[in-house]
Amino acid sequence: METKAPSNLASSQNPKSSITKSVSNDRDFLNHLEAYLAKRDGVDKLLKISRYATRIILASSLLPETLTLNRRLKSFESSVGVSRKAFRLGKFVQDLNALRNTCFDSKEDVILSIIAYGGEGLYMFIEQFVWFVKSGLIDAKHSRNLQKISAWAEFVGYIGSISLKIRDLKRINEDESRLLSTIEISISRGLKYDEEAKKIQKMKEKRLMKRLSIVQDLADGLMALADIRDGKGGFQGRF
């Protein structure tokens, strides 16, 4: 019995250990919650593709306004939009975790990360209330203001996201330039450079994916801008 007393006393005199356990438990909860919510991303992306394809068909004027199929597509596009909002319940946790776990190399990274993750997180958070309005839980009079705030937050988030990805592209190009210099030195000295060549190939693939991601963010940003302007403006309407 006497041997157990010091350990109990030590734990009572060391509050840092209990604080550390509490923080780690909170982080485990958020990580588990994010993993659980991420399982819906596949369905959400399918709904997103379906909605965008429908919007393109409606905006292309391929179908006459008087055609029954045109009205059905509009109804389908609207219902898919509401369904996607339901899939965003709690999704802002992902942005909270991303912002918390990001390692910042400079003040610019801090600012851009706050803009990117903060904007998207606020957008996801507000979208929950937009869905509550659509489902009738909240008075419809709040719909316009909530949708406007949501669209602005989404647009700001895409600006931050694109800026971060452009910075990532610059880093990839710099790393590739250093590797190319190393390969040139190896060639001049008659040394092997297989590892460097593999790294460059991976960098090229990573750069391609990053560019495609930027294109997607630009397209989504234009959609958000169209929502901000309520579809007004030439290029937004066509898009």
ChimeraX attribute file (.defattr): number of C-alpha atoms within 10 A of each C-alpha:
attribute: neighborCount
match mode: 1-to-1
recipient: residues
	/A:1	4
	/A:2	6
	/A:3	7
	/A:4	8
	/A:5	10
	/A:6	10
	/A:7	11
	/A:8	11
	/A:9	10
	/A:10	10
	/A:11	13
	/A:12	12
	/A:13	10
	/A:14	11
	/A:15	10
	/A:16	11
	/A:17	12
	/A:18	12
	/A:19	11
	/A:20	11
	/A:21	11
	/A:22	12
	/A:23	12
	/A:24	12
	/A:25	12
	/A:26	12
	/A:27	14
	/A:28	12
	/A:29	12
	/A:30	16
	/A:31	15
	/A:32	12
	/A:33	15
	/A:34	19
	/A:35	12
	/A:36	11
	/A:37	18
	/A:38	14
	/A:39	10
	/A:40	13
	/A:41	13
	/A:42	10
	/A:43	11
	/A:44	19
	/A:45	12
	/A:46	12
	/A:47	18
	/A:48	17
	/A:49	11
	/A:50	15
	/A:51	21
	/A:52	17
	/A:53	13
	/A:54	19
	/A:55	17
	/A:56	13
	/A:57	14
	/A:58	19
	/A:59	14
	/A:60	12
	/A:61	11
	/A:62	10
	/A:63	14
	/A:64	11
	/A:65	11
	/A:66	8
	/A:67	9
	/A:68	10
	/A:69	12
	/A:70	18
	/A:71	15
	/A:72	11
	/A:73	16
	/A:74	15
	/A:75	12
	/A:76	15
	/A:77	21
	/A:78	14
	/A:79	13
	/A:80	18
	/A:81	17
	/A:82	17
	/A:83	16
	/A:84	19
	/A:85	19
	/A:86	19
	/A:87	20
	/A:88	20
	/A:89	17
	/A:90	16
	/A:91	23
	/A:92	24
	/A:93	18
	/A:94	21
	/A:95	21
	/A:96	18
	/A:97	15
	/A:98	15
	/A:99	18
	/A:100	11
	/A:101	9
	/A:102	11
	/A:103	11
	/A:104	12
	/A:105	8
	/A:106	8
	/A:107	9
	/A:108	12
	/A:109	17
	/A:110	15
	/A:111	14
	/A:112	18
	/A:113	23
	/A:114	19
	/A:115	21
	/A:116	25
	/A:117	25
	/A:118	23
	/A:119	26
	/A:120	28
	/A:121	25
	/A:122	19
	/A:123	25
	/A:124	25
	/A:125	19
	/A:126	24
	/A:127	28
	/A:128	21
	/A:129	21
	/A:130	25
	/A:131	24
	/A:132	18
	/A:133	18
	/A:134	18
	/A:135	13
	/A:136	10
	/A:137	11
	/A:138	14
	/A:139	11
	/A:140	13
	/A:141	9
	/A:142	12
	/A:143	16
	/A:144	12
	/A:145	11
	/A:146	19
	/A:147	19
	/A:148	17
	/A:149	16
	/A:150	25
	/A:151	25
	/A:152	21
	/A:153	24
	/A:154	28
	/A:155	27
	/A:156	20
	/A:157	26
	/A:158	26
	/A:159	18
	/A:160	22
	/A:161	24
	/A:162	22
	/A:163	18
	/A:164	20
	/A:165	17
	/A:166	15
	/A:167	14
	/A:168	15
	/A:169	18
	/A:170	13
	/A:171	12
	/A:172	18
	/A:173	16
	/A:174	12
	/A:175	15
	/A:176	18
	/A:177	13
	/A:178	13
	/A:179	18
	/A:180	16
	/A:181	12
	/A:182	14
	/A:183	19
	/A:184	14
	/A:185	13
	/A:186	14
	/A:187	12
	/A:188	9
	/A:189	9
	/A:190	9
	/A:191	11
	/A:192	11
	/A:193	16
	/A:194	10
	/A:195	10
	/A:196	17
	/A:197	14
	/A:198	11
	/A:199	14
	/A:200	19
	/A:201	12
	/A:202	12
	/A:203	17
	/A:204	15
	/A:205	12
	/A:206	15
	/A:207	18
	/A:208	13
	/A:209	12
	/A:210	18
	/A:211	16
	/A:212	12
	/A:213	15
	/A:214	19
	/A:215	13
	/A:216	14
	/A:217	19
	/A:218	17
	/A:219	14
	/A:220	16
	/A:221	21
	/A:222	17
	/A:223	20
	/A:224	23
	/A:225	19
	/A:226	21
	/A:227	18
	/A:228	18
	/A:229	14
	/A:230	12
	/A:231	16
	/A:232	12
	/A:233	10
	/A:234	9
	/A:235	10
	/A:236	17
	/A:237	14
	/A:238	14
	/A:239	15
